[in-house]
Amino acid sequence: MSTARLAPPGADRQPEGANPLPQLIQTPSGLALLELQGTVNLPQGQDGQPLPNMQIGRIDFPDYSPDAEGSAWMNRVHMFVGQHQRLTGQVRKLPRAIAVVRRRQEETGRSSGAGAHAEEEGESLEVVEIIKYKLMFGNRPEPVGTENAV
């Protein structure tokens, strides 16, 4: 039987260079998952791979006001893809919160004396974040004009 130890997030968390997890989205009420019905086509380089550090678009919460109470602002969220497309969606609470975990970094300076903690067989995991919301975009994109559009 394989076991894994689970720990709360460390106080000295720093972003890793090559993180295999998708980027999480910060909303006014916390982190969220992004749910799209379809595919986002990204420009590709000569090697056929998506260009690094490509910005897909931006997410706006038009009804959000820090002073307002309640969750009415969650009924409308816009995702602008490129300069000419807008998706309209909603912020929805997940039925169950999702914990994002990752393997814990091994400490290099562990002592092996009598007082040291014996590591059991298995991995050590760390809770990175707790996600309670998702952004849902279920409709087709709408065309929008910009100042730079011809």
C-alpha positions as CSV (number, residue, x, y, z in Angstrom):
1,M,0.0,0.0,0.0
2,S,1.4,3.4,-1.0
3,T,1.0,6.3,1.4
4,A,1.6,10.0,1.1
5,R,1.9,12.6,3.8
6,L,-0.1,15.8,3.4
7,A,0.9,19.1,4.8
8,P,-0.6,22.6,4.8
9,P,1.0,25.3,2.5
10,G,4.4,26.4,3.6
11,A,4.9,30.1,4.6
12,D,7.9,30.4,2.2
13,R,6.1,29.3,-1.0
14,Q,7.8,30.5,-4.1
15,P,6.6,29.9,-7.7
16,E,8.4,27.2,-9.5
17,G,9.8,27.7,-13.0
18,A,8.2,24.7,-14.8
19,N,4.9,24.1,-13.0
20,P,2.9,21.3,-14.7
21,L,-0.4,22.5,-13.2
22,P,-2.6,24.9,-15.1
23,Q,-2.6,28.5,-14.0
24,L,-5.4,29.3,-11.5
25,I,-7.5,32.4,-11.9
26,Q,-7.8,35.0,-9.1
27,T,-11.3,36.3,-8.7
28,P,-12.7,38.8,-6.2
29,S,-13.8,35.9,-4.0
30,G,-10.7,33.7,-4.4
31,L,-9.2,31.3,-6.9
32,A,-11.3,29.7,-9.6
33,L,-11.1,27.1,-12.3
34,L,-11.8,28.1,-15.9
35,E,-14.3,26.0,-17.8
36,L,-14.6,26.6,-21.6
37,Q,-16.8,24.8,-24.1
38,G,-14.4,24.6,-27.1
39,T,-10.8,25.2,-27.9
40,V,-8.6,28.2,-27.7
41,N,-6.3,28.2,-30.8
42,L,-3.0,29.8,-30.0
43,P,-0.4,31.0,-32.6
44,Q,2.4,28.5,-33.1
45,G,6.1,29.0,-33.7
46,Q,8.1,27.4,-36.6
47,D,8.5,24.2,-34.5
48,G,4.7,23.7,-34.2
49,Q,4.6,24.5,-30.5
50,P,2.6,27.3,-29.0
51,L,4.6,30.5,-28.4
52,P,5.9,30.8,-24.8
53,N,4.4,33.5,-22.5
54,M,1.5,34.1,-24.9
55,Q,-1.3,36.1,-23.4
56,I,-4.7,34.6,-24.3
57,G,-6.8,37.5,-23.1
58,R,-8.2,39.1,-20.0
59,I,-11.1,38.4,-17.6
60,D,-13.4,41.2,-16.4
61,F,-16.0,41.2,-13.7
62,P,-18.2,44.2,-14.8
63,D,-20.7,44.0,-11.9
64,Y,-18.1,43.6,-9.1
65,S,-17.9,46.4,-6.5
66,P,-15.8,46.0,-3.4
67,D,-18.4,47.8,-1.3
68,A,-21.4,45.7,-2.4
69,E,-22.5,42.7,-0.4
70,G,-23.8,39.4,-1.8
71,S,-23.0,37.5,-4.9
72,A,-24.9,39.3,-7.6
73,W,-21.7,40.2,-9.3
74,M,-21.1,36.5,-10.0
75,N,-23.9,36.4,-12.6
76,R,-21.8,38.1,-15.3
77,V,-18.1,37.7,-16.2
78,H,-16.4,38.5,-19.5
79,M,-13.4,36.9,-21.0
80,F,-11.8,38.8,-23.9
81,V,-9.9,36.6,-26.2
82,G,-7.5,38.6,-28.5
83,Q,-8.8,41.9,-29.7
84,H,-12.1,40.9,-31.3
85,Q,-13.9,38.2,-29.3
86,R,-15.7,38.3,-26.0
87,L,-17.1,35.3,-24.0
88,T,-19.8,35.9,-21.4
89,G,-20.1,33.6,-18.5
90,Q,-20.8,33.2,-14.8
91,V,-19.0,32.5,-11.6
92,R,-20.3,29.3,-10.0
93,K,-19.6,27.8,-6.6
94,L,-18.2,24.3,-6.9
95,P,-20.4,21.6,-5.1
96,R,-17.2,20.5,-3.3
97,A,-14.0,22.5,-2.9
98,I,-11.0,21.2,-4.7
99,A,-7.5,21.1,-3.1
100,V,-4.6,21.6,-5.4
101,V,-1.6,19.6,-4.1
102,R,2.0,19.2,-5.2
103,R,5.0,17.2,-4.2
104,R,6.8,18.8,-1.4
105,Q,10.4,19.9,-2.0
106,E,12.9,17.7,-0.2
107,E,14.8,19.5,2.5
108,T,18.6,19.1,1.9
109,G,19.7,19.8,5.5
110,R,17.9,17.0,7.3
111,S,19.7,15.6,10.3
112,S,19.9,11.9,10.8
113,G,20.4,11.9,14.6
114,A,18.2,10.2,17.2
115,G,15.8,13.1,17.4
116,A,15.2,13.2,13.6
117,H,11.8,12.3,12.3
118,A,11.9,8.9,10.5
119,E,10.4,9.3,7.0
120,E,8.0,6.6,6.1
121,E,7.7,5.0,2.7
122,G,5.8,7.3,0.3
123,E,5.7,10.8,-0.9
124,S,5.2,14.1,1.0
125,L,2.5,16.4,-0.5
126,E,1.7,20.0,0.2
127,V,-1.7,21.7,-0.2
128,V,-1.0,24.7,-2.6
129,E,-4.5,26.2,-2.7
130,I,-8.2,25.5,-2.1
131,I,-10.5,26.3,-5.0
132,K,-14.2,27.0,-4.3
133,Y,-15.4,28.6,-7.6
134,K,-15.2,28.1,-11.3
135,L,-15.8,30.4,-14.2
136,M,-18.1,28.9,-16.8
137,F,-18.3,30.1,-20.4
138,G,-20.8,28.0,-22.3
139,N,-21.8,30.3,-25.2
140,R,-20.1,31.1,-28.4
141,P,-17.8,34.2,-28.5
142,E,-19.3,37.5,-29.5
143,P,-17.5,39.9,-31.9
144,V,-16.4,43.1,-30.3
145,G,-14.7,46.2,-31.8
146,T,-11.6,47.8,-30.5
147,E,-9.8,51.1,-31.2
148,N,-7.2,49.2,-33.2
149,A,-9.7,47.2,-35.3
150,V,-10.0,48.2,-39.0
